């Protein structure tokens, strides 16, 4: 029985990915696994850079462990100091964005791109780890292109396997009255475009109601209901998806937001922005508008007043989720990659 080690960046949306992987491993009696989750160490100050801190902790943990048949690093952030280990043990790295990908959306994250010399050093450090892996698992074509073009990774070693989402039962028909029920889910209300959404709705000439799920301090008022403390995958969140007519995430910066996939799986048309991997995620299951443009967002939402249009887009979203973003199937695909590199 092969034994696999999983070294995971246990932060924000990556926690959901790890949970799905754990479930896939538990359901597969043909493999054994060990888990080394690396949570963000808020009080660790000796090394200010999170990537170097996480990579050092991963390297120390691996040196203390026995030899595995294969390793999975998620993400490249925790792999930077483990090149020697990767040369001894067949390794895959999965990632939702490369550093160069994140540089593309730097402004939305308040992230500053460093001087050219520093960026070259960073690119070489990251590229060295990526090229030492037997396989790279990209969550999107956006990531795959960056791996090949920016980091000189052999494209034959790159597999595109999105993280995916849980698929609830197919949704039934939704109300066809004049009220457009909208749902926004985003922990960081500002970066995810919440203010743009509120500005768009202030001058809307159609009936609407908005549910906001966030960690930010946003006041409820009028037709705006705010929900705090709603957990991912919870019955409360499922009920909000089921009650909505459309999902809105006018985000200024993102890589592969899991909430977009959740909305698609719930059969909701998605209104979002063309940032990161969102265009290839949404496909024909929604509408994309420029970030920070309330007028364009309002026009896109106005088009969704028509029940037939909403139903068509929602059906396309659900079909796309089933075809590409089934978390169970995609997690099995990750395990298949580990089996392949362990026996090569």
Helices and strands as residue ranges (DSSP letters): E 2-9, H 14-26, E 31-38, H 50-63, E 70-74, G 76-78, H 83-88, E 91-95, H 99-104, G 107-109, H 116-132, E 135-138, H 141-151, G 155-157, E 158-160, E 180-185, H 194-202, E 208-213, E 224-227, H 235-243, E 246-249, H 258-265, E 269-272, H 278-282, E 286-288, H 294-303, H 307-324, H 327-342
